[in-house]
Amino acid sequence: MAEYKQVHSFDLQISQMKKIQYELASKVEISGKIRTPSIIGGVDVSFMGEKAVGIVVCLAFPSLELIEYSYSSVEVSMPYIPGYLAFRELPAFLKAWEKIKNVPDVVMFDGHGVAHPRRLGIASHASFFIERPTIGIGKSLLYGITVEPAKEKFSQNPIYDNVYTKHPNDSIIGMSMCSKEKTKPIYISCGNLISLEEAIKLSQMSITKYRLPEPTRYAHLYSQKVKKEIS
């Protein structure tokens, strides 16, 4: 079974959550190459009333064949607060994570990494618990400035931080990319322990005929399936 590190509790005030985000963001590593994964994970967390449903899927790489999936359903007491969603979603994800047998080498999240107001979206945040390289795959832009790429597969444009001044190159926090012709882009950002170049490369290698990379697409499909079963 997969294990995770207990980085902090989840019974927190907003001031405490903000402090944690800044502290962890200062430790994020977004450079260097990683070894080619043999297993790649996908994560989706969604809600049913007062319950959070966490899904983790594990796919062989590069074949993208589904190996296993796990899920958890957790009661949620924390309200939705923009910019702090990870604190609401992580407990459900971690419960699902500890059930898997085939631990992924890299994990893609339905959400964002450093493309976040405090550079710590769920993909970045979760990495400190699971100690794995992570990638954020957003279906919409949470934070930053970008120009929508051309409607050709793998066309892309950088996502810039909203408030850069001195070092424009350091302000690139992700990439908007057309993953399928004539569709809306996806928004790729580093979670942790991976460079943007590697995050884009693995995302492209995980895309078949659909808009989303297979890890997060499978996670979303199983999320819908599990919620039907629960309800």
N, C-alpha and C positions, 0 to 999 in steps of 0.2 A: 504494500500500500504506500501511496505517496505521503510524504511528510512535509510540514511547513514550519517556518520559524515564527514565533509569536512576537511580532515587532511592536505592537501596541494594543491597548484595549479598544473597545468601540463604544464605551460609555463616556462620551466626551462632549464638551461645550464647543461652540464654533471657534472661539479663540484658541482652544487646544488643538482643534483640527487644522486650523490655519498654520499654527506653529509646526505641527508635524509635517505638513506638506512642504513648508520651506526647508525644514531640516533634511527630509528625505530627498527633495529635489536637488539639494546641494551635493548629494552623493551619487546622483545618476551618472552613469557612464554611457556615452553615445559615440564610441569610437572603436576602431579595430575590427578585425574579422572574427567570425565564429566558425567552428567546424560544421561541415554540412550535416544537418540533422538526419537521424534515421526515423525519428518519430516527431511529428509536429502536432501541437495541440491547438484547440479552438475553444473559446469561452464566450458564453452568452449569459447575461443575467437579466431577467424580466420580472414583472410584478403581477400578482393576482390579488387585488385588494390589499390586505395587510401582510401578504406573504411575498417573499422574494424567492424566485426559482433560479437556481444556479445550474448551469450545464457545462460539462467539460467533455470534449471529444478528443480522441487520439487517432491520428491518421499516420499510416506508413508514408515515408518520404523517400523518393519522389513520386511513388505510384499514387499517393493520395487515397489509398484504400482504407476504409474505416476499420480500426482495430477494436475499439471499445468506446463506450461513453458512460458517464455517471451523472447523477443529478442530486440535488438536495432542495428541500423546501423549508424556508426559515421564516419565522415570524419577525416582522420589522416594526420597530417602534420609532425609529428616526424618520422625521418628515423629509420630503424632497427639498434640498437646498442647492440651488445652482452652484456649480463649482466644487461641491463636496459629495457628489454622487457615489464615489468610490467607497466612502465610509458606510454607505447604505447597502452597497452591492457585495463588498468583499466577504462578509460572513457567509453568505450563501455560496459564493464561489469556493471558499476554503473548505466548506463542508463537502462539496462535490469533489474537490481536488483530492482530499484524503481517502477517497474511495477508489481511485484509479490504481490499476496495477502496472500499466505501461506508461512510465513517467516520460513526458515529452522533453525533447532537448530544447525546443523553442516553443513559445506559446503566443498565439494571436488572440487579441481581445476585441470583441465588438465594443469599441470605445476608442479613447485616445490615450496617447502616451504623453510626450512633452508638449504637444500642441494643446496646451491648457494654460489658463491664466497664471497659475503658479508653477508651471512646468511639471505637474504631477497628476496626470490623468490616471485612470484605473490600471492601464497597462504598465505604467511606470511604478505605481504604488504597489501593485500585486507582486512585482518582481522581488521586492525586499522580503516578502513572505515565502515565496517558493524558490527563490535563488536560482532563477532560470532567465535566459534572455527572453525579452518580451517585445511585442509589436502591437501598436494600436491601429485598428482598422475602423475608421469612422465613416458612417453613412452620410453624415452631414458635418459641416464645419462648426466646431465649437468655439475656436479661438484662432486668431491670426488673419492675415490678409493674403489672398491668392487670386490669380486670374484663372478662370475655368479653362482647362485644357481643351484642345481640339477633340472632336468626336471620333478620333481614330484610336484603335486599341494601343494602350501603353503611352499615349501622349500624356505629358505631365508638365506641371508648373510648380515652383516652390511655394510653400506656405511660410510667410514671414511673420515674425512677432509683431504685434501691434505697435510696440513702443521701442523700436531700436533707434539708436542715434549714431554711435561712434563706429561700430563694426558691423556693417550690413551682412557679411558672410556668416557671422556668428548668430545672426537673427533668424536663420532658416531653421524652422522647427518641424518641418514635415514636407510632404509632397502631395499635391492633388493629382490624381491620375485617372485617366479614362481606362477602365478595365474591360469594357465591352463597347463596341462601336454603337454610337448614337444613344448612349445612356449617360446618366449623371455620373460625375466622378466619385471615386472613393478618396478618403483622406488618410494617408499613411503617415505615422509618426513613430519614432523610436520609443519603446517603453524604457528599457534599461539593458545594459550589457550587450549592446549591438549598435552598429553604425547605421545611419540612414541609408547608405548605399546597400548594405546587406539586407536591411528591412525591405527595401524596394525589390531587390533581387528575389528574396524568398516569397514575397507577395506575388510577384509576377509568375514565379514557378508554381504557385498554388492556385492560379486562376485557370479555369477551363473555359466553358462556354457561358458562364454566369457572371454577373456583376461582382459578386463577392468572392474572395478567396475561399477555397473549399473548407478550411478549418472553421471559419466563422459562419459560412453558409450552413454547414452541417450542424453547428451548434445552435443556430437559429431554428432550423427545421426540427431538431429534437426538443428544443424549448417549446415550440408549438404543440408537438406531440405529447410531451409530458404534462403541459397545462391542461390539455383536453382530458387526459387520464385522471388528473387530480380533481378536476371539476366534475 
